């Protein structure tokens, strides 16, 4: 049987998952009367809510006697670890580019990885039916990107397919009307090379990703490099460290991917993407081999994390009210279990038994882990994100820099440039394609992006588009502009009342509504001025025979600002924490008591004065 293995790579929201949907439908992966949701590959609830792909997923279609294994990959830079692993499984990539936006930061990131591994690209210029689309301009921009990334002659000669994933049509020539995706399937079969492994040689496979089954345990997923795998085979698990001894295990179940299903088979040959069950202790990057031919494949290199946060056991006055898993042992076990499938994540113990340092590729990468844990019933606290620094050759301090791409209407350009100046951003390029949006390209310290997204949306009234990716490590940029306003901190515990909020609403923006339970040290809003303000949101009106409590019903309050995990991570300062529970996200001070915070403030002032 002929096989082609391809990954679909692109910048976020350029239409990868929609394209896979249409490919599955047109290749007959579904029954005629089968009810299938849109973006069927985004099976995770978080993916459906946010409209992004977080986890890479396998599927396959059959076209004219050839099986095409397809891997849908994430488009967000924070999940680049998923993309890097998947590229080791495939021989070709479909590079999907929006016909309006053109190549974006993540397009460059994923394409560089694919070209470095020698993968055969097929360029898919998607959304040709979008208003303002300019496929020929984007074609030239993609070619410039290939040249910039030093593609070889064969890669530069990549075929270009013009498509509308939403309509399910593709064409090789814009002058030829598109009717279906047949040109795309034909291009894959013609240009992506078939697997080269020999099924007669000893078995060998690299574990590219891990799945988990409640009945079978861990499933090792990867492409068979050579040989044939059979159910019942004894295999050697070669660890990443060559000095460590190998382990022996037995394949109890063997699956291949057919459409959206995993199909159990007795054996699979070289070139096929398979899932193996029964291998205890299997991890991403391990090599599985025949017992008598233990030859290790090159492991999977994943870029190091650039941002870290502290996870703490919840010790607030409301601890244990919502969550099922609240102890240090339970939180620690869950964090280390995440390492089994999330290769871009790092977890380290600290001097404190109830605090762990978790490092990832970005705020979204870390917030997805937090959101997943809270939905599983975990309760914990999180510190402000901080960048991971390094020491240069001369001992100088280095910090991560990001490439920031911004599309903004011309009338908001001044406000954006002014704000980025205070965050030590360096403008690399400014382009005005004449479509109403100006594109800015910046080099900015990763610290400079903390808290900027919400400011950016406010400054552009929600019309701006912002993307960023890791660029390099560079010299420490020094102090940056931070949060300009203080917070409103509750000085009493109890239930919030409307009478108190009516007075406090004049002093800032509120995070709580009447009826919310609060405790001393909990942040209930943002002050309109610099510096924190201790307030009492539980204060009730004194009742007399001249005034009745019923008049409180007439108090009109603005809806409180809704806190999300990403918004909270951007907002907090070093002396604050996020309390994350299955039902609530709260902001609090590290030290809850008013007297403790005043004492620490006086000590800090004395230290500064002595310096």
C-alpha positions in Angstrom: 0.0 0.0 0.0 1.3 3.5 -0.9 1.6 5.9 2.1 2.2 9.6 2.4 2.8 11.3 5.7 2.2 15.0 5.9 1.8 17.7 8.7 -0.3 20.8 8.3 1.6 23.8 9.7 0.6 27.5 9.8 0.2 30.6 11.9 -2.7 30.6 14.2 -6.1 31.1 12.6 -5.0 30.6 9.0 -7.4 27.7 8.5 -5.5 24.5 9.1 -8.2 22.7 11.1 -11.0 23.8 8.7 -8.9 22.4 5.8 -8.5 19.0 7.5 -12.3 19.0 8.0 -13.0 19.4 4.3 -10.2 16.9 3.3 -11.9 14.3 5.6 -15.3 14.9 4.1 -14.3 14.9 0.5 -12.1 11.7 0.9 -15.1 9.8 2.3 -13.9 9.5 5.9 -17.5 10.1 7.1 -20.8 8.3 6.3 -23.2 10.2 4.1 -25.7 10.6 6.9 -23.1 11.1 9.7 -23.5 14.2 11.8 -20.1 15.8 12.3 -19.2 19.1 14.1 -17.2 21.8 12.4 -13.5 21.7 13.3 -13.8 18.1 14.2 -10.1 17.8 14.9 -10.3 20.3 17.8 -11.7 17.7 20.2 -10.4 19.2 23.4 -13.1 21.5 25.1 -10.5 24.2 25.6 -9.7 24.2 21.9 -13.4 24.6 20.9 -13.9 27.4 23.4 -10.8 29.4 22.3 -10.9 28.5 18.6 -7.3 27.4 18.5 -5.5 24.1 18.2 -3.5 23.1 21.3 -2.6 19.5 20.8 -1.4 17.9 17.6 -3.7 15.1 16.4 -3.4 12.3 13.9 -5.9 11.3 11.2 -5.8 9.8 7.7 -7.6 9.7 4.4 -7.5 7.5 1.4 -7.2 9.0 -2.1 -7.1 6.8 -5.3 -5.5 3.9 -3.5 -3.0 5.9 -1.5 -3.2 6.4 2.3 -2.4 9.9 3.4 -1.6 10.2 7.1 -2.3 13.8 8.2 -1.2 15.5 11.4 -3.0 18.8 12.4 -0.6 20.9 14.5 -1.0 24.0 16.7 -0.5 27.4 15.2 0.3 29.4 18.4 4.0 30.0 19.1 3.5 28.8 22.8 2.8 25.3 21.5 5.8 25.1 19.2 7.0 22.0 21.1 4.1 20.1 19.6 5.1 21.1 16.1 8.8 20.2 16.5 7.9 16.7 17.6 5.4 16.1 14.8 7.8 17.1 12.1 9.9 14.1 12.9 7.0 11.8 12.0 6.3 13.1 8.5 8.0 13.5 5.1 6.1 16.6 3.8 4.3 19.6 5.1 1.3 21.7 3.9 2.3 25.3 4.7 -1.1 27.1 5.0 -0.9 30.9 4.6 -3.8 33.4 4.7 -4.3 35.1 1.3 -4.9 38.4 3.1 -2.4 38.4 6.0 0.5 36.6 4.3 3.3 35.1 6.3 3.1 35.8 10.0 5.6 35.2 12.9 4.6 31.6 13.5 4.7 30.9 9.8 8.4 31.7 9.9 8.9 29.6 13.0 7.3 26.4 11.7 8.7 26.7 8.2 12.2 27.1 9.5 11.8 23.9 11.5 10.4 22.0 8.5 13.1 23.2 6.1 15.9 22.4 8.5 14.6 18.8 8.8 14.5 18.5 5.0 10.8 18.1 4.7 9.1 18.7 1.3 6.8 21.7 1.5 3.6 22.3 -0.4 2.3 25.9 -0.1 -1.4 26.3 0.4 -2.5 29.9 0.0 -5.9 29.8 1.8 -8.9 32.1 2.1 -8.7 33.3 -1.6 -12.4 34.2 -1.3 -11.7 36.5 1.7 -12.5 40.2 1.0 -9.2 42.0 0.3 -7.3 38.8 -0.4 -4.3 39.2 -2.7 -3.0 35.6 -3.5 -0.2 36.8 -5.9 1.3 39.2 -3.3 1.2 36.5 -0.7 2.8 34.1 -3.1 5.7 36.5 -3.6 6.0 37.0 0.2 6.1 33.3 0.8 8.9 32.9 -1.8 10.9 35.7 -0.1 10.5 33.8 3.2 11.8 30.6 1.6 14.8 32.4 0.3 15.4 34.2 3.7 15.3 30.8 5.5 17.8 29.3 3.0 15.6 26.7 1.5 17.4 24.3 -1.0 16.6 24.2 -4.7 14.0 21.5 -4.4 12.2 23.2 -1.5 12.2 26.6 -3.4 10.4 24.7 -6.3 7.5 23.8 -4.0 4.1 23.6 -5.7 1.6 26.3 -4.8 -2.1 25.5 -4.3 -4.7 28.2 -4.1 -7.6 27.2 -1.8 -10.7 28.2 0.2 -10.8 25.7 3.1 -14.3 27.0 4.1 -15.7 26.3 0.7 -13.7 23.1 0.3 -12.1 24.0 -3.1 -8.5 24.2 -4.4 -6.8 25.0 -7.7 -3.3 25.1 -9.1 -4.1 28.1 -11.3 -6.3 31.1 -10.3 -7.6 31.3 -13.9 -9.1 27.8 -13.5 -12.3 27.6 -11.5 -11.9 25.4 -8.3 -14.6 22.8 -7.7 -13.1 20.5 -5.0 -9.9 19.6 -3.2 -8.7 17.1 -5.8 -5.8 19.3 -6.9 -4.5 19.4 -3.3 -4.7 15.6 -2.9 -3.0 15.1 -6.2 -0.2 17.5 -5.2 0.4 15.6 -2.0 0.6 12.2 -3.8 2.9 13.6 -6.5 5.3 15.8 -4.5 5.5 14.3 -1.0 8.0 11.4 -1.1 6.9 8.0 0.2 8.5 6.5 3.3 11.9 4.9 2.7 12.0 2.3 5.4 12.4 -1.4 4.5 9.9 -3.7 6.2 12.4 -6.6 6.0 14.9 -4.9 8.3 14.9 -5.0 12.2 12.1 -2.9 13.8 12.9 0.7 14.8 10.7 3.6 15.8 11.0 7.0 17.4 8.3 7.9 19.9 7.1 11.4 18.7 4.1 11.8 21.0 2.3 10.1 23.9 -1.4 9.6 24.3 -3.2 8.1 27.4 -6.0 5.5 27.6 -7.8 4.8 30.8 -7.8 1.1 29.9 -4.4 0.6 28.2 -2.3 3.3 29.9 0.3 5.1 27.8 0.2 4.8 24.0 3.5 5.5 22.2 2.8 7.2 18.8 5.3 7.5 16.0 6.3 6.5 12.5 7.9 3.1 12.0 11.4 3.9 10.6 12.1 0.4 9.4 10.9 -3.2 9.9 7.5 -4.5 11.0 5.7 -4.2 14.3 3.6 -7.2 15.5 1.3 -7.5 18.5 3.2 -9.6 21.1 6.7 -8.5 19.9 9.4 -7.9 22.6 11.0 -4.5 22.0 13.8 -2.6 23.6 13.2 1.0 25.0 16.4 2.9 24.5 16.6 5.9 26.9 17.5 9.4 25.9 20.8 9.2 27.9 23.1 6.6 26.1 24.7 5.8 29.5 21.5 4.5 30.9 20.5 0.8 30.4 17.7 0.0 28.0 14.4 -1.6 29.2 12.5 -4.5 27.7 8.8 -4.5 27.1 6.1 -6.2 25.0 3.6 -4.7 22.5 0.1 -5.7 23.7 -2.0 -3.6 21.3 -1.2 -2.0 17.9 -3.3 0.7 16.3 -3.2 2.6 13.0 -5.2 5.8 12.2 -8.2 5.5 9.8 -10.2 8.7 9.5 -10.8 9.9 13.0 -10.6 6.4 14.5 -7.8 4.3 15.9 -8.1 0.8 14.3 -6.6 -2.2 16.0 -4.4 -4.3 13.6 -2.1 -7.3 14.2 0.9 -5.8 12.5 2.1 -2.6 10.7 5.0 -2.0 8.3 7.7 0.7 7.9 6.3 4.1 7.0 3.1 3.7 8.8 2.2 6.0 11.8 1.1 3.8 14.7 0.1 3.8 18.3 1.6 1.0 20.5 0.2 0.0 23.9 1.7 -2.0 26.7 5.1 -0.2 26.9 5.6 0.7 30.6 7.6 3.9 31.2 7.7 5.0 27.5 8.5 8.7 27.0 8.7 11.1 24.1 12.0 10.9 22.4 12.7 7.2 23.2 13.7 4.8 20.5 11.9 1.5 20.2 13.9 -1.3 18.5 14.3 -4.9 17.9 16.0 -6.6 20.9 19.0 -7.8 18.9 19.5 -4.5 17.0 19.4 -1.8 19.6 20.3 1.2 17.4 19.3 4.6 18.8 17.7 7.3 16.7 18.5 11.0 17.2 16.3 12.4 20.0 13.8 15.2 19.6 15.4 18.6 20.4 12.8 21.1 21.8 13.6 24.8 22.4 14.0 25.7 26.0 11.3 27.5 28.0 11.6 31.3 28.4 9.0 32.1 31.1 8.4 30.6 34.5 5.8 31.0 37.3 5.6 29.6 40.8 2.7 27.2 41.6 1.8 27.2 45.3 -0.6 25.3 47.5 -3.7 27.4 48.1 -3.4 28.9 51.7 -6.1 31.6 51.4 -9.0 31.7 53.9 -11.2 30.1 51.3 -8.8 27.2 50.6 -10.5 23.8 50.1 -14.0 25.1 49.5 -14.2 24.4 45.8 -11.4 21.9 44.9 -11.1 18.1 45.2 -7.3 18.1 45.0 -5.8 20.7 47.3 -2.7 19.1 49.1 0.9 19.6 48.1 1.3 15.9 47.2 -1.7 16.0 44.8 -0.6 19.3 43.1 3.0 18.1 42.8 2.0 14.7 41.3 -0.3 16.4 38.7 2.5 18.9 37.6 5.0 16.1 37.1 2.5 14.0 35.3 2.1 16.8 32.8 5.8 16.4 31.8 5.0 13.0 30.3 3.3 14.5 27.3 4.2 18.2 27.4 7.9 18.2 26.3 8.3 22.0 26.3 7.3 22.2 30.0 9.8 22.1 32.9 8.9 21.5 36.6 11.3 22.0 39.5 11.0 21.7 43.2 12.0 24.7 45.4 13.3 25.1 49.0 9.6 25.2 50.1 7.6 22.0 50.1 4.5 23.7 48.9 6.0 25.7 46.0 7.1 24.5 42.5 8.7 26.5 39.6 7.0 25.7 36.3 8.6 26.9 33.1 7.0 27.1 29.7 7.1 28.8 26.3 4.7 31.7 27.1 1.8 32.9 29.1 -0.7 31.0 27.0 1.3 27.7 27.3 1.2 28.0 31.1 -2.4 29.3 31.4 -3.7 26.3 29.4 -2.1 24.0 32.0 -3.7 26.0 34.8 -7.1 26.0 33.1 -6.9 22.2 32.5 -5.9 21.6 36.2 -8.8 23.7 37.6 -11.3 21.9 35.4 -9.9 18.6 36.8 -10.7 19.8 40.3 -7.3 21.2 41.4 -6.9 24.3 43.6 -3.7 26.2 43.7 -2.1 29.7 43.6 0.2 31.2 40.9 2.8 33.9 41.1 3.5 36.6 38.5 5.4 35.3 35.4 9.1 36.1 35.1 11.6 35.6 32.3 14.3 33.0 32.5 17.7 34.7 32.2 21.1 33.3 31.1 24.7 34.4 31.3 26.5 35.3 28.2 30.1 34.4 27.2 31.5 37.5 29.0 29.3 36.9 32.1 26.7 39.5 31.0 23.0 38.9 31.9 20.9 37.9 29.0 17.1 37.8 28.7 14.7 36.5 26.0 13.5 38.8 23.2 10.4 38.3 21.2 9.5 39.3 17.6 6.3 41.3 17.9 4.0 41.7 14.8 1.2 44.2 15.1 -1.6 45.1 12.6 -3.3 48.4 13.7 -5.5 51.0 12.1 -3.7 54.2 11.3 -5.7 56.3 13.8 -4.3 54.3 16.7 -0.7 54.1 15.5 0.6 56.9 17.8 -0.8 55.4 21.0 0.7 51.9 20.2 4.2 53.3 19.3 4.2 55.5 22.5 3.3 52.5 24.8 5.9 50.2 23.2 8.6 52.8 23.6 8.3 52.6 27.4 8.6 48.8 27.2 12.0 49.1 25.4 10.7 47.8 22.1 12.8 48.4 19.0 11.0 48.9 15.7 12.4 46.7 12.9 9.9 47.5 10.2 6.8 49.5 9.3 4.7 48.7 6.3 1.4 50.2 5.1 -0.1 47.9 2.4 -2.9 50.4 1.9 -5.6 48.2 3.3 -6.4 50.3 6.3 -4.0 48.5 8.6 -0.4 49.4 9.3 1.9 46.4 10.0 4.6 47.0 12.6 7.5 44.6 13.4 9.3 45.0 16.8 12.0 43.4 18.7 10.9 43.5 22.4 12.1 42.0 25.7 9.7 39.2 26.7 9.1 41.1 30.0 7.8 44.0 27.9 4.8 42.0 26.8 3.6 41.2 30.3 0.4 43.1 30.7 0.5 44.7 27.3 -2.2 42.7 25.5 -5.1 44.2 27.5 -3.6 47.7 27.1 -3.2 47.1 23.4 -6.9 46.1 23.0 -8.0 49.2 24.9 -5.7 51.5 22.9 -6.9 50.1 19.6 -10.6 49.7 20.7 -10.4 46.0 19.9 -9.4 46.5 16.3 -5.7 45.7 16.5 -4.1 42.3 15.9 -1.0 41.2 17.9 1.2 38.2 17.5 4.7 37.3 18.8 7.2 34.5 18.8 10.5 33.9 20.6 13.4 35.5 18.7 16.7 35.3 20.6 18.5 36.0 23.9 19.9 39.5 24.2 21.4 41.9 26.7 19.3 42.8 29.8 17.1 45.8 28.8 16.9 47.3 32.3 13.8 48.6 34.0 10.6 48.7 32.0 7.3 50.6 32.3 5.0 48.6 34.5 1.4 48.8 35.8 0.6 52.5 36.3 -2.3 52.1 38.7 -2.7 50.5 42.1 -5.3 48.1 43.5 -8.3 48.2 45.8 -7.6 45.7 48.6 -10.2 44.5 51.0 -9.4 45.2 54.6 -12.3 43.1 55.9 -13.7 39.6 55.3 -17.4 39.0 54.6 -20.0 39.5 51.9 -19.7 42.4 49.4 -22.7 44.8 49.6 -23.9 47.3 47.0 -23.9 50.3 49.3 -20.1 49.9 49.8 -19.4 49.3 46.1 -21.4 52.4 45.1 -18.8 54.5 46.9 -15.8 52.5 45.8 -16.8 52.5 42.1 -15.9 56.2 41.9 -12.3 55.3 42.9 -11.6 52.7 40.2 -12.7 49.6 38.3 -14.2 46.8 40.4 -13.6 43.0 40.0 -16.4 41.9 42.3 -20.2 42.2 42.4 -22.6 42.5 45.3 -23.0 39.1 47.1 -19.4 38.0 46.5 -17.5 36.6 49.4 -14.2 38.3 50.1 -11.4 38.0 52.7 -8.8 40.4 54.1 -6.0 41.0 51.5 -8.1 40.0 48.5 -7.9 42.4 45.5 -11.4 43.6 44.6 -10.6 46.2 42.0 -8.1 48.5 40.3 -7.6 52.0 41.7 -7.7 55.1 39.5 -4.4 56.3 41.0 -1.0 54.8 41.6 -0.5 53.0 44.9 -2.7 50.4 46.7 -5.7 51.5 48.7 -7.2 49.4 51.6 -11.0 49.6 51.4 -14.0 47.9 53.1 -16.4 46.4 50.5 -18.6 44.8 53.2 -19.6 48.1 54.9 -23.3 48.4 55.2 -25.5 51.5 55.5 -26.4 52.5 59.1 -30.2 52.2 59.4 -32.4 54.9 61.1 -36.1 55.5 61.1 -35.4 58.2 58.5 -33.8 55.9 55.9 -34.7 52.3 55.0 -32.6 49.5 53.6 -34.9 49.2 50.6 -33.3 52.3 49.0 -30.2 50.1 48.3 -32.2 48.4 45.5 -31.9 51.7 43.5 -28.1 51.6 43.5 -26.9 51.3 39.9 -23.4 49.6 39.4 -21.4 48.9 36.3 -20.8 45.2 35.7 -17.4 44.1 37.3 -14.4 43.4 35.1 -14.4 39.7 34.4 -11.0 38.1 35.3 -9.5 35.4 33.0 -6.4 33.5 33.7 -4.4 35.2 30.9 -5.7 38.6 32.0 -4.8 37.9 35.7 -1.3 36.7 34.7 -0.7 39.9 32.8 -2.1 42.1 35.6 -0.5 41.0 38.8 2.7 42.4 40.3 5.4 40.6 42.3 3.7 41.0 45.7 0.4 39.5 44.4 -0.9 36.0 43.7 -3.7 34.4 41.6 -5.9 32.0 43.5 -7.2 29.4 41.0 -10.1 27.1 42.0 -12.6 25.1 39.9 -15.2 27.8 40.4 -13.3 31.1 40.9 -10.2 33.1 39.9 -9.3 35.6 42.6 -6.4 38.1 43.0 -4.8 38.5 46.4 -1.8 40.0 48.1 1.0 37.6 49.2 0.6 39.0 52.7 -3.0 39.3 53.6 -2.9 41.4 56.7 -2.9 45.2 56.4 -0.4 45.5 59.2 2.0 43.0 57.7 2.0 44.8 54.4 2.6 48.2 56.1 5.4 46.7 58.1 7.1 45.3 54.9 6.6 48.6 53.1 8.4 50.5 55.9 11.3 48.0 55.9 11.6 48.3 52.1 11.8 52.1 52.4 14.5 51.9 55.0 16.5 49.5 52.8 16.2 51.9 49.9 17.2 54.8 52.0 20.3 53.0 53.3 21.4 52.3 49.8 
